[in-house]
Amino acid sequence: MSENTNNTPLVQVKDLKEYFNINMGLFKSKPLKAVDGVSFDIKKGETLGLVGESGCGKTTVGRTILRLYEPTGGEIYYKGKKIESKADIREFRKEATMVFQDPYSSLNPRMTVSDIIGEPLDVHKLYSNKKEREERILELMNCVGLNSEHASRYAHEFSGGQRQRIGIARALAVNPSFIVCDEPVSALDVSIQAQVINMFDELQDTLGLTYLFIAHDILVVRHISDRIAVMYLGKMVELADAAEIYEHPLHPYSKALMSAVPMPDPKVARANKRITLSGDIPSPLNAPSGCPFRTRCPYATDKCAETMPEFKEVSTGHFVACHRVGEIN
């Protein structure tokens, strides 16, 4: 985690919406609101962790920011400039890349490691001759801890952790400022996870990178993030500094998430009361009216069913979307 000196956010997301039309049969379709009005900033050199249950829209946020999906609504700014035209997107993609969740399916099995890492260099024409291209590929491989003799091998010859390193080298090829890390360690063994996370940390320090780090494992996110944002059913419910949200969560959903984090100290673990949520997570196709969490929230009132609570700052840098945040804390 690196210190940030510049106050201008590198990436600004304002009221981002991503709806997918789902075919319901008989020529009817219904919008699935995967992301519904999400706003946040990421400062240069910062890591923003994005957490929540599977299906809450975390990955869709990351993909929509990079315009892998066309946003249904909202605005995305990079270095203060709104990304609108195709030329803007092309320029943005030279500075923003993604590390995907599954190192097994995100690498082309017919391409050698050298070609996989070199592909972004080819797309953006970032070399003047073959020798320069080869040198850059070997430099990137060295950067992520791969040997030069790995260059002519194919992805299937590597373990999960090594494949993820290839994916990270590919993401670094364009010399980006901003990387969306979409659950980059969830498919790896725990022992390998630590190595990859430490590598992300080191790369951030040496290359001055900025991350949006998407994960469902709170311990992983806490280790790497400066700030953490919590999502539930397409909405952002809480955003604060990593230590603050971990030790003093204010939203009922964040409290439940944090109470489920395993504690290494048995005494602390026994004293820690786990909050069990009732009911199942609703379908984003039939999201509850008002606050999306109200069907599982022990503090819900009639007001929670009527209106979506405003995502507001309750203390410096701590944002929460809850009607009763003052009463329950």
C-alpha positions in Angstrom: 0.0 0.0 0.0 1.5 3.3 -1.1 1.0 6.8 0.2 -1.0 9.2 -2.0 0.2 12.7 -2.4 -2.0 14.0 -5.2 -5.6 14.9 -4.3 -7.0 14.6 -7.8 -8.7 11.2 -8.2 -7.2 9.0 -11.0 -10.5 7.3 -11.6 -13.9 8.7 -10.9 -17.1 6.7 -11.2 -20.4 8.6 -11.0 -23.8 6.9 -10.7 -22.7 3.9 -12.8 -25.5 1.6 -14.0 -25.2 -1.6 -15.8 -28.5 -3.4 -16.7 -28.8 -6.6 -18.7 -32.1 -7.4 -20.5 -33.1 -10.9 -19.6 -35.5 -12.7 -21.9 -38.6 -13.8 -19.9 -40.3 -15.7 -22.8 -43.3 -14.6 -24.9 -41.4 -11.6 -26.2 -41.0 -10.1 -22.8 -37.7 -9.0 -21.3 -36.8 -7.6 -17.9 -33.8 -5.6 -16.8 -31.3 -7.3 -14.4 -29.8 -4.4 -12.5 -26.3 -5.8 -12.0 -24.9 -2.4 -11.0 -27.4 0.3 -10.0 -26.1 3.8 -9.3 -22.6 3.2 -7.9 -20.2 6.1 -7.3 -16.6 6.2 -6.0 -13.2 7.7 -6.6 -9.8 6.1 -6.7 -6.7 8.2 -6.0 -3.4 7.8 -7.7 -1.3 5.1 -6.1 -4.2 3.8 -4.0 -5.8 0.4 -3.8 -9.6 0.4 -3.4 -10.9 -3.0 -2.3 -14.4 -4.0 -3.5 -16.1 -6.7 -1.5 -19.5 -8.4 -1.4 -21.2 -11.8 -1.9 -21.2 -13.6 -5.3 -23.6 -11.9 -7.7 -23.6 -8.5 -6.0 -22.1 -6.8 -9.2 -18.4 -6.4 -8.2 -17.0 -7.9 -11.4 -19.5 -6.0 -13.5 -18.3 -2.8 -12.0 -14.7 -3.6 -13.0 -15.6 -4.6 -16.5 -17.9 -1.7 -17.1 -15.2 0.8 -15.9 -12.9 -0.7 -18.6 -15.8 -0.5 -21.1 -15.8 -4.3 -21.7 -19.5 -3.7 -21.1 -21.2 -0.5 -22.4 -22.6 1.3 -19.3 -26.4 1.7 -19.2 -25.9 5.0 -17.4 -23.5 7.1 -15.4 -20.1 8.6 -16.1 -16.5 7.4 -15.9 -13.6 9.9 -15.6 -9.9 9.2 -16.0 -7.5 11.9 -14.8 -10.4 14.3 -14.8 -11.4 13.5 -18.4 -14.7 11.9 -19.2 -14.4 8.7 -21.2 -17.0 8.9 -24.0 -15.8 8.4 -27.6 -14.1 5.3 -29.1 -10.9 7.3 -29.2 -11.2 8.0 -25.5 -11.7 4.3 -24.8 -8.7 3.3 -26.9 -6.5 5.8 -25.1 -7.8 4.7 -21.7 -7.1 1.1 -22.5 -3.4 1.9 -23.0 -3.3 3.0 -19.3 -5.9 0.7 -17.8 -5.9 -3.1 -17.9 -7.4 -6.1 -16.1 -6.2 -9.2 -14.3 -8.9 -11.8 -14.6 -10.2 -14.2 -12.0 -9.6 -17.6 -13.7 -6.0 -18.1 -14.8 -7.1 -21.3 -16.6 -9.7 -19.8 -19.0 -8.3 -16.3 -19.5 -5.1 -17.5 -21.3 -5.3 -18.7 -24.9 -4.2 -22.4 -24.9 -2.9 -22.1 -28.5 -0.5 -19.3 -27.7 3.0 -19.5 -26.2 3.7 -17.4 -23.0 5.7 -15.0 -25.2 2.8 -14.4 -27.5 0.3 -14.0 -24.7 2.4 -11.3 -23.0 3.3 -9.7 -26.3 -0.3 -9.5 -27.6 -1.0 -6.1 -25.9 2.3 -4.8 -27.3 1.2 -5.9 -30.8 -2.3 -4.3 -30.4 -1.0 -0.9 -29.3 2.2 -1.1 -31.4 4.5 -0.5 -28.5 7.8 -1.5 -30.1 9.8 -0.5 -33.1 11.4 -3.9 -33.9 11.3 -7.6 -33.0 14.3 -7.3 -30.7 12.7 -4.6 -28.7 9.5 -6.7 -28.4 11.4 -9.7 -27.2 13.4 -7.7 -24.6 10.2 -6.2 -23.3 8.5 -9.6 -22.9 11.5 -11.0 -21.0 11.6 -7.9 -18.8 7.9 -8.4 -18.0 8.4 -12.1 -17.2 11.3 -11.2 -14.9 9.1 -8.6 -13.3 6.5 -11.2 -12.2 9.0 -14.0 -11.3 9.0 -16.1 -14.4 12.2 -17.5 -16.1 13.1 -16.6 -19.7 13.0 -20.3 -20.6 9.2 -20.3 -19.9 8.7 -18.0 -22.9 8.3 -20.7 -25.5 6.0 -22.9 -23.4 2.2 -23.0 -23.4 -0.2 -22.0 -20.6 -1.3 -25.6 -19.9 2.2 -26.5 -18.8 2.0 -24.1 -15.8 0.4 -24.3 -12.4 -2.4 -21.9 -11.4 -0.1 -19.5 -9.6 2.3 -19.3 -12.6 -0.6 -18.8 -15.0 -1.8 -15.9 -12.9 1.7 -14.4 -13.1 1.5 -14.7 -16.9 -1.9 -12.9 -16.7 -0.3 -10.1 -14.6 2.6 -9.8 -17.0 0.2 -9.4 -19.8 -1.7 -6.7 -17.9 1.6 -4.9 -17.2 2.6 -5.0 -20.9 1.1 -1.6 -21.8 2.8 0.0 -18.8 -0.6 0.9 -17.2 -1.3 3.3 -14.4 -4.6 1.6 -13.4 -5.3 -2.2 -13.0 -8.7 -3.8 -12.3 -7.9 -7.0 -10.3 -11.0 -9.2 -10.6 -10.6 -11.8 -7.8 -7.1 -12.5 -9.0 -6.3 -15.0 -6.2 -9.6 -16.8 -5.6 -8.8 -19.7 -7.9 -5.4 -20.2 -6.3 -4.2 -22.3 -3.3 -3.9 -20.3 -0.1 -0.1 -20.7 0.0 0.2 -19.3 -3.5 -2.4 -16.5 -2.7 0.1 -14.8 -0.3 2.9 -14.8 -2.9 0.7 -13.3 -5.6 -0.7 -10.6 -3.2 2.8 -9.7 -2.1 3.7 -9.4 -5.7 0.8 -7.0 -6.3 2.1 -4.9 -3.4 5.7 -4.8 -4.7 4.6 -4.0 -8.2 2.5 -1.1 -6.8 5.5 0.3 -5.0 7.9 0.0 -7.9 5.7 1.0 -10.8 3.3 3.4 -8.9 0.2 1.4 -9.9 -3.4 2.1 -8.8 -5.7 -0.9 -8.2 -9.4 -1.6 -8.0 -9.1 -4.9 -6.2 -12.3 -7.0 -6.4 -12.6 -10.0 -4.0 -15.0 -11.7 -1.6 -12.3 -12.7 0.9 -12.2 -9.8 3.4 -8.8 -10.8 4.8 -7.2 -10.6 1.4 -8.8 -7.2 0.7 -7.8 -5.8 4.1 -4.2 -6.8 3.5 -3.9 -5.0 0.2 -6.4 -2.2 0.3 -6.1 1.4 1.5 -9.9 1.8 1.4 -12.7 -0.8 1.2 -16.1 -0.5 -0.5 -18.9 -3.0 0.3 -21.5 -3.9 -2.3 -24.8 -5.6 -2.0 -27.2 -6.4 -4.9 -25.8 -3.9 -7.3 -25.6 -1.0 -4.7 -22.8 0.3 -2.7 -23.7 0.2 1.0 -20.5 1.3 2.7 -17.1 2.9 1.9 -14.3 3.8 4.3 -10.6 3.3 5.2 -9.6 -0.4 5.4 -8.9 -0.4 9.1 -12.0 1.7 9.9 -14.4 -0.5 8.1 -12.8 -3.7 9.5 -12.9 -2.5 13.1 -16.0 -0.2 13.0 -18.4 -1.3 10.3 -21.6 0.8 10.4 -24.0 -0.8 7.9 -25.8 -4.0 9.1 -24.6 -5.9 6.1 -20.9 -4.9 6.6 -21.2 -5.9 10.3 -22.4 -9.3 9.3 -19.5 -9.6 6.7 -16.9 -8.6 9.2 -18.3 -10.9 11.9 -17.7 -13.8 9.6 -14.0 -13.2 9.2 -12.0 -16.0 10.9 -9.9 -14.9 13.9 -6.5 -16.6 14.5 -6.7 -16.0 18.3 -9.2 -18.6 19.8 -10.0 -16.2 22.7 -10.9 -13.4 20.4 -12.8 -15.8 18.2 -15.0 -17.0 21.1 -15.7 -13.4 22.2 -16.6 -12.4 18.6 -20.3 -12.8 18.1 -21.0 -13.9 14.6 -24.0 -12.2 13.0 -26.1 -14.7 11.0 -28.3 -13.2 8.4 -31.8 -14.7 7.9 -33.1 -15.6 4.4 -31.3 -15.9 1.1 -29.9 -13.1 -1.1 -32.7 -11.9 -3.4 -32.5 -12.2 -7.1 -31.2 -9.0 -8.8 -34.1 -9.6 -11.3 -36.6 -9.2 -8.4 -34.7 -6.8 -6.1 -36.7 -5.6 -3.1 -38.0 -2.0 -3.2 -36.2 0.7 -1.2 -33.1 -0.6 0.5 -31.9 -3.9 -1.2 -30.8 -5.3 2.1 -34.0 -4.8 4.0 -35.3 -8.4 3.5 -32.4 -9.7 5.6 -31.8 -6.8 7.9 -32.7 -7.1 11.6 -33.3 -3.3 11.8 -35.5 -2.8 8.8 -38.6 -0.6 9.1 -41.4 0.5 6.8 -39.2 3.4 5.6 -36.6 1.0 4.4 -39.2 -0.5 2.0 -40.2 2.9 0.7 -37.0 4.6 -0.3 -33.4 3.7 -1.0 -31.2 5.3 1.7 -28.8 8.0 0.4 -25.2 7.0 0.2 -23.9 9.8 2.6 -20.7 10.7 4.5 -21.4 10.1 8.2 -17.8 10.9 9.4 -14.7 12.0 7.5 -14.2 9.6 4.5 -16.8 7.1 5.9 -19.9 6.7 3.6 -22.9 4.6 4.4 -26.3 4.0 2.8 -28.6 3.2 5.8 -31.7 5.0 7.1 -31.0 4.0 10.7 -27.2 4.3 10.8 -27.4 6.8 13.7 -29.7 4.6 15.8 -28.0 1.2 15.4 -24.4 2.3 16.1 
